[in-house]
Amino acid sequence: EGGAAPAVPWFVLGFVALIVVNSLQILPAGLVATLNALDTFALTMAMAALGIETRMERMRQAGARVLVLATLLFGWLLAGGYGMTLLAMRLG
């Protein structure tokens, strides 16, 4: 019914602001390249942290169905990423 509007996480506003700034191309190319490198580094560290926290025993406890689903999703992400890369290369 007339409940409160859903809360928007604060970082979404930051993403939107960065999209606008990048679209206006007001930052020097060197700064954009540096920010992209920092972004890649931060994402790599986040993924590594997730991997470090993974415990094989907990994965075994989750059962085969969960592992099969995770494997299927991983394959889907790989195929989707590869397909998007091919599409981007054709359009670019």
Order of alpha helices (4+ residues) and beta strands (2+ residues): alpha-alpha-alpha-alpha
